[in-house]
Amino acid sequence: MKQLELVAKFEREKEQNAAQQFRLAQQQVAQQRQKLSSLQQYRLDYLKQIQTNGKGGVGAKVYHQHLNFVGKLEKACQQQMNVISQTSLAAEQRKRAWLEQQKRRKAVEMLIQKKVDEAQKRSQRQEQQMMDEFAAQKYFRQRFPS
């Protein structure tokens, strides 16, 4: 039983570690999403700035530079979406690992509970046998005094 308790402790620690890894992965996904949001907002602000500045007229060279920069921002946004996709996949894997570890811990705990229940039943049967034995001896002593 002591060995099973050690296994259960080990499985609980592994589950806590897996849960922590999952939480960290979720935080990374949130951070990457925030980066994307910031990039998108910057791109939008930049486009508004171009529009505002462009009302007065801009040269072809400046206009081309602005378009190139907007293209780079769009490419950065696409790359960030890929990063989010990868971190989300990693987070999902961490979640599955955590849930799998949770199953293992529960299985060990169920086994321990089963062993405890069996030990209690054995103890109750032994107690009942002793009570039956005492009752039988009392009956025979009363029925057949020596």
Rosetta blueprint (number, residue, H / E / L):
1 M L
2 K H
3 Q H
4 L H
5 E H
6 L H
7 V H
8 A H
9 K H
10 F H
11 E H
12 R H
13 E H
14 K H
15 E H
16 Q H
17 N H
18 A H
19 A H
20 Q H
21 Q H
22 F H
23 R H
24 L H
25 A H
26 Q H
27 Q H
28 Q H
29 V H
30 A H
31 Q H
32 Q H
33 R H
34 Q H
35 K H
36 L H
37 S H
38 S H
39 L H
40 Q H
41 Q H
42 Y H
43 R H
44 L H
45 D H
46 Y H
47 L H
48 K H
49 Q H
50 I H
51 Q H
52 T H
53 N H
54 G H
55 K L
56 G L
57 G L
58 V L
59 G L
60 A H
61 K H
62 V H
63 Y H
64 H H
65 Q H
66 H H
67 L H
68 N H
69 F H
70 V H
71 G H
72 K H
73 L H
74 E H
75 K H
76 A H
77 C H
78 Q H
79 Q H
80 Q H
81 M H
82 N H
83 V H
84 I H
85 S H
86 Q H
87 T H
88 S H
89 L H
90 A H
91 A H
92 E H
93 Q H
94 R H
95 K H
96 R H
97 A H
98 W H
99 L H
100 E H
101 Q H
102 Q H
103 K H
104 R H
105 R H
106 K H
107 A H
108 V H
109 E H
110 M H
111 L H
112 I H
113 Q H
114 K H
115 K H
116 V H
117 D H
118 E H
119 A H
120 Q H
121 K H
122 R H
123 S H
124 Q H
125 R H
126 Q H
127 E H
128 Q H
129 Q H
130 M H
131 M H
132 D H
133 E H
134 F H
135 A H
136 A H
137 Q H
138 K H
139 Y H
140 F H
141 R H
142 Q H
143 R H
144 F L
145 P L
146 S L
